[in-house]
Amino acid sequence: MGHIRLGRLPRTQSWNQVAAALAMADPSTNMVASTTAWAADHRLSQLKGDPSLTYCVWLLTRIASAARRPDFLDAIGDLGLDARPGDSAVGFVARVAVRAREEVERHPESGPFGDLAALALRRALTETVGTEGTPLFGASVEDLERAVRRHTTPARFGELAVRFFGDFTARILRFYVDKELSFHVGPGHGIETIENSATFVADLDRYARQSARIVEDYAADWYSKHDWESGGAIGREEVQRFLPLAIRKLRRELKEPAQ
């Protein structure tokens, strides 16, 4: 987002290792991801209690639960989301993004990670519509409801969670790597062209999304239990109890290649 300034990486030993990984001939996405995760580990550990991330995960679970009800539009209205029959999926997702952004602005302590969580929520919903073979720009809010409803079984909710955490993790890695990447692109560098740079970034995103599969079973079991116990009204406090282990799993998975 436009107000997220790139800046430069701190000149500490751990961040210098990230720069060194990018400076290698044909840099490895695994190595770059793991050195970045090690360098950012303290900040990543704080995400377990981040209110903006909590809200975005909570909103995702509640939209999923609402899709199981016969009165989906009324149910999402209870979440502060407005939708009418025949509305476009794009318009609805945009309103979700606005609602998430309003919540993020209430928590400046989240820093850029609140924005990244809101963007990941939007991406998870749009990708979920796409899994049903419906073009996003031709989809209605009813199409989105059907697509999300199919992801409310325990196994399929795990896929939805992976979609969210995969995009969120990819954005975090990009937030850090983009600060240094441009200094390692060009003749004489391991990444010689802009095209190679785009390929590297795509590989890094793919690696992050694959790493997020570590939360799939945990998220599926957690959602199944708490959605049933809460009658489809999972609370933020339950999400707050879910996040510490989910974040710990992601941190371990990202750091694993460097061990």
KEKE-3310 file (N, C-alpha, C; in steps of 0.2 Angstrom, whole numbers, plus 5000, padded with zeros to 4 digits):
npx = (5004:5002:5006:5016:5032:5047:5061:5077:5086:5090:5107:5113:5120:5112:5103:5112:5115:5104:5106:5117:5113:5105:5114:5121:5127:5114:5103:5095:5078:5073:5084:5085:5072:5072:5083:5078:5067:5074:5080:5070:5063:5060:5051:5041:5036:5029:5017:5008:5000:4994:4982:4976:4979:4972:4959:4957:4958:4948:4937:4937:4934:4921:4914:4915:4907:4895:4892:4887:4874:4856:4853:4863:4866:4860:4867:4881:4878:4878:4891:4895:4895:4889:4878:4869:4856:4862:4873:4890:4903:4916:4913:4908:4920:4928:4921:4923:4937:4938:4932:4941:4952:4948:4947:4961:4967:4963:4973:4988:4999:5001:5008:5015:5011:4997:4991:4996:4989:4976:4976:4979:4968:4958:4964:4963:4949:4946:4953:4947:4934:4939:4943:4931:4930:4924:4925:4932:4927:4915:4908:4895:4889:4882:4889:4901:4897:4893:4905:4913:4905:4908:4920:4919:4919:4928:4941:4941:4941:4953:4961:4957:4962:4976:4977:4975:4985:4996:4997:4998:5011:5019:5018:5024:5037:5041:5040:5051:5062:5061:5066:5080:5082:5083:5096:5103:5101:5105:5118:5132:5127:5119:5106:5102:5093:5078:5068:5072:5072:5058:5054:5061:5055:5042:5044:5048:5036:5028:5035:5033:5019:5018:5024:5015:5006:5009:5000:4988:4981:4980:4972:4961:4956:4954:4945:4933:4930:4928:4919:4908:4906:4903:4892:4893:4898:4911:4922:4933:4942:4944:4950:4962:4968:4970:4980:4994:5000:4998:5006:5018:5021:5022:5033:5043:5043:5047:5060:5067:5075:5087:5093)
npy = (4994:5012:5020:5012:5013:5008:5010:5005:4990:4986:4988:4976:4961:4950:4955:4958:4946:4942:4951:4946:4933:4937:4942:4931:4921:4916:4917:4908:4905:4898:4900:4914:4917:4910:4916:4929:4926:4922:4934:4943:4937:4941:4951:4945:4935:4943:4945:4936:4941:4952:4965:4969:4958:4948:4953:4952:4938:4934:4940:4933:4920:4922:4926:4915:4906:4913:4910:4898:4899:4901:4914:4923:4936:4944:4939:4943:4956:4958:4959:4971:4973:4977:4971:4967:4957:4951:4960:4963:4952:4957:4970:4967:4961:4972:4980:4973:4974:4988:4989:4981:4989:5000:4995:4992:5005:5009:5003:5008:5002:4990:4993:4991:4978:4977:4982:4973:4961:4965:4966:4952:4946:4951:4945:4932:4930:4933:4924:4912:4913:4911:4898:4891:4891:4903:4918:4932:4945:4943:4938:4936:4942:4931:4920:4921:4918:4905:4899:4901:4894:4881:4880:4877:4865:4855:4851:4859:4872:4872:4874:4887:4894:4892:4899:4912:4914:4910:4921:4931:4928:4929:4942:4948:4943:4949:4962:4964:4959:4967:4979:4977:4971:4977:4982:4971:4967:4966:4968:4958:4954:4942:4941:4945:4952:4962:4954:4942:4946:4947:4934:4928:4934:4929:4916:4917:4921:4909:4900:4905:4903:4889:4886:4890:4879:4872:4876:4871:4858:4861:4873:4869:4859:4867:4877:4869:4864:4876:4883:4875:4874:4888:4890:4895:4908:4912:4920:4935:4933:4919:4918:4925:4916:4906:4911:4911:4898:4895:4906:4902:4890:4894:4902:4893:4884:4893:4896:4884:4879:4885:4880)
npz = (5000:4998:5008:5015:5018:5011:5014:5021:5026:5043:5048:5054:5061:5058:5048:5039:5034:5027:5016:5011:5007:4996:4988:4983:4970:4959:4969:4982:4985:4996:5006:5007:5012:5024:5031:5032:5040:5052:5055:5057:5067:5081:5079:5072:5081:5089:5082:5087:5096:5089:5087:5074:5065:5072:5071:5057:5055:5063:5056:5044:5048:5053:5042:5035:5043:5042:5029:5030:5034:5031:5030:5024:5020:5030:5041:5038:5039:5052:5055:5052:5038:5023:5011:4996:4988:4972:4972:4967:4968:4968:4973:4986:4992:4992:5001:5012:5013:5016:5028:5036:5035:5042:5055:5056:5056:5069:5077:5078:5083:5076:5065:5049:5047:5050:5039:5029:5034:5031:5017:5014:5019:5009:4998:5000:5000:4987:4980:4984:4978:4965:4965:4962:4949:4944:4935:4943:4941:4935:4945:4957:4974:4978:4972:4978:4991:4990:4986:4998:5007:5003:5009:5022:5029:5040:5033:5022:5027:5032:5020:5017:5027:5025:5013:5017:5027:5019:5009:5018:5024:5013:5010:5021:5020:5007:5011:5019:5010:4999:5002:5000:4989:4976:4976:4972:4959:4942:4929:4933:4945:4956:4952:4937:4928:4927:4923:4928:4942:4944:4943:4953:4964:4962:4965:4978:4984:4981:4988:5001:5002:5001:5013:5022:5023:5034:5044:5041:5045:5059:5059:5053:5062:5074:5069:5067:5080:5087:5080:5081:5095:5097:5091:5078:5080:5082:5093:5096:5106:5106:5093:5097:5105:5097:5088:5093:5092:5079:5073:5079:5072:5059:5060:5063:5052:5042:5046:5046:5034:5036:5047)
capx = (5000:5006:5010:5021:5038:5052:5067:5083:5086:5095:5114:5115:5123:5106:5100:5117:5115:5099:5109:5122:5109:5103:5120:5124:5125:5108:5101:5090:5072:5073:5089:5082:5066:5074:5087:5074:5063:5078:5082:5064:5060:5057:5045:5036:5034:5024:5011:5003:4995:4993:4975:4974:4979:4967:4953:4957:4957:4941:4932:4937:4931:4914:4912:4914:4902:4889:4890:4883:4867:4852:4852:4870:4867:4859:4873:4887:4877:4879:4898:4896:4897:4883:4878:4862:4856:4864:4879:4895:4908:4921:4911:4908:4926:4930:4919:4927:4944:4937:4930:4947:4956:4945:4950:4968:4968:4963:4979:4994:5004:5002:5013:5013:5008:4990:4989:4997:4984:4970:4977:4979:4961:4955:4966:4960:4942:4945:4956:4942:4929:4942:4943:4925:4930:4920:4929:4930:4924:4908:4905:4890:4890:4880:4894:4906:4894:4893:4912:4915:4902:4911:4926:4917:4920:4935:4946:4941:4943:4961:4963:4955:4967:4982:4976:4976:4992:5001:4997:5001:5018:5022:5019:5029:5044:5042:5041:5058:5066:5060:5071:5087:5082:5085:5103:5106:5099:5109:5124:5137:5124:5116:5100:5105:5089:5072:5064:5075:5070:5051:5054:5063:5049:5036:5046:5048:5029:5026:5038:5029:5012:5019:5026:5009:5003:5010:4995:4982:4977:4978:4967:4954:4953:4952:4938:4928:4929:4926:4913:4902:4905:4901:4886:4894:4899:4918:4924:4940:4946:4946:4956:4968:4971:4972:4986:5001:5003:4999:5012:5024:5022:5025:5040:5048:5043:5051:5067:5069:5080:5094:5095)
capy = (5000:5018:5023:5008:5015:5003:5011:5000:4985:4988:4985:4972:4955:4946:4958:4958:4939:4943:4954:4941:4928:4940:4943:4925:4919:4913:4916:4903:4908:4895:4903:4921:4916:4908:4921:4934:4924:4923:4941:4946:4933:4944:4955:4940:4932:4948:4944:4931:4945:4958:4965:4969:4951:4945:4955:4949:4931:4933:4942:4928:4914:4924:4926:4907:4904:4916:4907:4891:4901:4903:4921:4925:4944:4947:4937:4947:4963:4958:4960:4978:4972:4978:4968:4966:4952:4954:4964:4959:4949:4962:4976:4965:4961:4979:4983:4969:4977:4994:4987:4979:4995:5004:4992:4993:5011:5009:5000:5010:4998:4985:4995:4989:4971:4977:4983:4966:4956:4967:4964:4945:4944:4952:4941:4925:4929:4933:4917:4907:4914:4908:4891:4888:4892:4908:4924:4936:4951:4942:4934:4940:4940:4924:4916:4921:4914:4897:4897:4901:4889:4875:4879:4877:4859:4856:4851:4865:4878:4872:4877:4894:4897:4892:4904:4918:4914:4910:4927:4936:4927:4931:4949:4949:4942:4954:4969:4965:4958:4972:4984:4976:4967:4981:4983:4965:4966:4970:4964:4956:4952:4935:4942:4949:4956:4964:4948:4937:4948:4945:4927:4927:4936:4924:4910:4918:4920:4902:4896:4907:4899:4882:4885:4891:4873:4869:4878:4868:4854:4864:4878:4865:4856:4873:4880:4864:4864:4882:4885:4871:4876:4895:4891:4899:4915:4912:4927:4937:4930:4913:4919:4927:4909:4902:4913:4910:4892:4896:4910:4898:4885:4897:4904:4887:4882:4897:4896:4877:4878:4888:4876)
capz = (5000:4996:5014:5018:5016:5010:5018:5021:5031:5048:5047:5060:5058:5055:5042:5034:5032:5022:5011:5009:5004:4990:4984:4980:4963:4958:4976:4984:4989:5003:5010:5008:5016:5031:5034:5033:5046:5057:5056:5059:5072:5087:5077:5069:5087:5092:5079:5090:5100:5086:5086:5067:5063:5076:5068:5050:5055:5065:5051:5039:5051:5054:5035:5033:5047:5039:5023:5031:5036:5026:5029:5023:5020:5037:5045:5037:5041:5059:5056:5049:5031:5019:5004:4994:4982:4966:4972:4964:4973:4969:4977:4993:4994:4993:5007:5017:5014:5019:5035:5039:5035:5047:5061:5056:5058:5076:5080:5075:5085:5072:5060:5042:5047:5050:5032:5026:5036:5028:5010:5014:5019:5003:4993:5002:4998:4979:4977:4985:4972:4959:4965:4959:4941:4942:4935:4949:4939:4933:4950:4962:4981:4979:4970:4984:4997:4988:4986:5005:5010:5002:5013:5029:5032:5043:5029:5017:5030:5032:5014:5017:5032:5021:5008:5020:5030:5014:5007:5023:5025:5007:5010:5026:5017:5002:5015:5021:5005:4994:5005:4998:4982:4970:4976:4969:4952:4936:4927:4938:4951:4955:4948:4932:4925:4930:4922:4933:4948:4945:4944:4960:4969:4962:4968:4985:4986:4981:4994:5007:5002:5003:5020:5026:5024:5041:5049:5038:5050:5065:5058:5052:5069:5078:5067:5068:5087:5090:5076:5084:5102:5098:5087:5072:5082:5085:5096:5095:5111:5103:5088:5100:5108:5091:5084:5096:5090:5072:5072:5080:5067:5053:5061:5063:5046:5038:5048:5045:5029:5039:5053)
cpx = (5004:5009:5014:5028:5043:5058:5073:5083:5091:5102:5117:5117:5117:5104:5106:5117:5109:5102:5114:5119:5107:5108:5123:5122:5119:5105:5095:5084:5072:5078:5087:5077:5068:5079:5083:5070:5067:5079:5076:5060:5056:5050:5039:5033:5028:5017:5006:4998:4993:4985:4973:4974:4973:4960:4952:4955:4950:4936:4932:4933:4923:4911:4910:4908:4895:4887:4886:4876:4863:4851:4859:4870:4865:4865:4879:4885:4878:4887:4900:4898:4890:4883:4870:4862:4858:4870:4885:4900:4914:4919:4910:4915:4929:4928:4922:4934:4943:4936:4936:4952:4954:4947:4957:4970:4967:4968:4985:5000:5006:5007:5011:5010:5000:4988:4990:4992:4978:4970:4977:4972:4957:4957:4963:4953:4942:4948:4951:4936:4932:4943:4937:4925:4926:4925:4927:4926:4917:4904:4900:4892:4887:4885:4899:4903:4894:4900:4915:4912:4905:4918:4925:4917:4927:4941:4947:4943:4950:4964:4962:4960:4974:4982:4978:4983:4997:5002:5000:5008:5022:5023:5024:5036:5046:5043:5048:5063:5066:5065:5078:5087:5085:5093:5107:5104:5103:5115:5129:5134:5121:5109:5101:5100:5082:5067:5066:5072:5062:5050:5056:5058:5043:5038:5046:5041:5026:5029:5034:5022:5013:5021:5020:5005:5004:5004:4988:4978:4975:4972:4960:4951:4950:4945:4932:4926:4925:4920:4907:4901:4902:4894:4887:4896:4906:4920:4931:4945:4948:4951:4962:4972:4973:4979:4993:5004:5003:5005:5018:5026:5025:5032:5045:5048:5048:5058:5070:5075:5087:5097:5100)
cpy = (5006:5021:5018:5010:5009:5004:5006:4995:4988:4985:4982:4965:4950:4948:4958:4951:4939:4946:4950:4936:4931:4941:4937:4924:4914:4912:4911:4906:4905:4899:4910:4921:4915:4913:4927:4932:4924:4930:4945:4942:4936:4948:4950:4936:4937:4948:4940:4935:4952:4959:4966:4962:4947:4946:4952:4942:4930:4935:4936:4922:4916:4924:4919:4905:4907:4913:4900:4893:4902:4910:4925:4933:4947:4945:4941:4955:4964:4960:4967:4978:4973:4975:4967:4961:4955:4958:4960:4957:4954:4968:4973:4964:4967:4982:4979:4973:4984:4993:4985:4985:4999:5002:4993:5000:5013:5006:5001:5005:4992:4986:4993:4982:4971:4978:4976:4961:4958:4965:4956:4943:4945:4947:4934:4924:4929:4927:4912:4907:4910:4901:4887:4889:4898:4914:4929:4942:4950:4938:4939:4938:4933:4919:4916:4917:4907:4895:4896:4895:4882:4874:4880:4871:4860:4856:4857:4871:4878:4875:4884:4897:4897:4898:4911:4919:4914:4917:4932:4935:4929:4939:4952:4949:4947:4961:4970:4964:4964:4978:4983:4973:4971:4983:4976:4963:4970:4966:4963:4954:4945:4935:4947:4954:4958:4958:4943:4939:4946:4938:4925:4929:4931:4918:4911:4918:4913:4898:4898:4903:4892:4881:4886:4884:4870:4871:4874:4864:4857:4869:4874:4862:4862:4876:4875:4864:4870:4885:4881:4873:4883:4896:4895:4906:4915:4920:4929:4934:4923:4913:4921:4921:4905:4904:4911:4903:4892:4900:4906:4893:4888:4899:4898:4884:4886:4897:4889:4876:4881:4884:4870)
cpz = (5000:5002:5017:5015:5016:5015:5017:5027:5036:5046:5053:5057:5055:5049:5037:5031:5026:5015:5007:5005:4997:4985:4981:4973:4963:4965:4977:4987:4996:5008:5011:5013:5023:5034:5036:5039:5052:5060:5059:5065:5078:5085:5075:5076:5090:5088:5082:5094:5096:5085:5079:5064:5066:5072:5061:5050:5058:5060:5046:5042:5051:5047:5033:5037:5044:5033:5024:5033:5030:5024:5029:5024:5026:5041:5044:5039:5049:5061:5054:5042:5028:5012:5003:4989:4976:4966:4969:4969:4974:4974:4985:4996:4996:4999:5013:5019:5017:5027:5039:5040:5041:5054:5061:5059:5066:5080:5077:5077:5081:5066:5053:5042:5047:5042:5028:5028:5032:5020:5009:5015:5013:4998:4994:4999:4990:4977:4978:4980:4966:4959:4962:4952:4939:4941:4940:4946:4936:4939:4954:4969:4982:4977:4975:4990:4996:4989:4993:5008:5009:5006:5020:5032:5035:5038:5024:5020:5031:5026:5014:5021:5028:5016:5011:5023:5025:5011:5012:5024:5019:5007:5015:5023:5012:5006:5017:5015:5000:4996:5002:4991:4977:4970:4973:4963:4947:4934:4932:4945:4950:4952:4943:4928:4929:4929:4927:4940:4949:4946:4951:4965:4968:4965:4976:4988:4986:4987:5001:5008:5004:5010:5024:5027:5031:5046:5047:5043:5056:5065:5057:5058:5073:5076:5068:5075:5089:5086:5079:5091:5102:5094:5081:5073:5086:5087:5095:5100:5109:5098:5092:5103:5102:5088:5087:5093:5082:5070:5073:5075:5061:5054:5061:5056:5041:5040:5047:5040:5032:5045:5051)
residu = (MET:GLY:HIS:ILE:ARG:LEU:GLY:ARG:LEU:PRO:ARG:THR:GLN:SER:TRP:ASN:GLN:VAL:ALA:ALA:ALA:LEU:ALA:MET:ALA:ASP:PRO:SER:THR:ASN:MET:VAL:ALA:SER:THR:THR:ALA:TRP:ALA:ALA:ASP:HIS:ARG:LEU:SER:GLN:LEU:LYS:GLY:ASP:PRO:SER:LEU:THR:TYR:CYS:VAL:TRP:LEU:LEU:THR:ARG:ILE:ALA:SER:ALA:ALA:ARG:ARG:PRO:ASP:PHE:LEU:ASP:ALA:ILE:GLY:ASP:LEU:GLY:LEU:ASP:ALA:ARG:PRO:GLY:ASP:SER:ALA:VAL:GLY:PHE:VAL:ALA:ARG:VAL:ALA:VAL:ARG:ALA:ARG:GLU:GLU:VAL:GLU:ARG:HIS:PRO:GLU:SER:GLY:PRO:PHE:GLY:ASP:LEU:ALA:ALA:LEU:ALA:LEU:ARG:ARG:ALA:LEU:THR:GLU:THR:VAL:GLY:THR:GLU:GLY:THR:PRO:LEU:PHE:GLY:ALA:SER:VAL:GLU:ASP:LEU:GLU:ARG:ALA:VAL:ARG:ARG:HIS:THR:THR:PRO:ALA:ARG:PHE:GLY:GLU:LEU:ALA:VAL:ARG:PHE:PHE:GLY:ASP:PHE:THR:ALA:ARG:ILE:LEU:ARG:PHE:TYR:VAL:ASP:LYS:GLU:LEU:SER:PHE:HIS:VAL:GLY:PRO:GLY:HIS:GLY:ILE:GLU:THR:ILE:GLU:ASN:SER:ALA:THR:PHE:VAL:ALA:ASP:LEU:ASP:ARG:TYR:ALA:ARG:GLN:SER:ALA:ARG:ILE:VAL:GLU:ASP:TYR:ALA:ALA:ASP:TRP:TYR:SER:LYS:HIS:ASP:TRP:GLU:SER:GLY:GLY:ALA:ILE:GLY:ARG:GLU:GLU:VAL:GLN:ARG:PHE:LEU:PRO:LEU:ALA:ILE:ARG:LYS:LEU:ARG:ARG:GLU:LEU:LYS:GLU:PRO:ALA:GLN)
# end
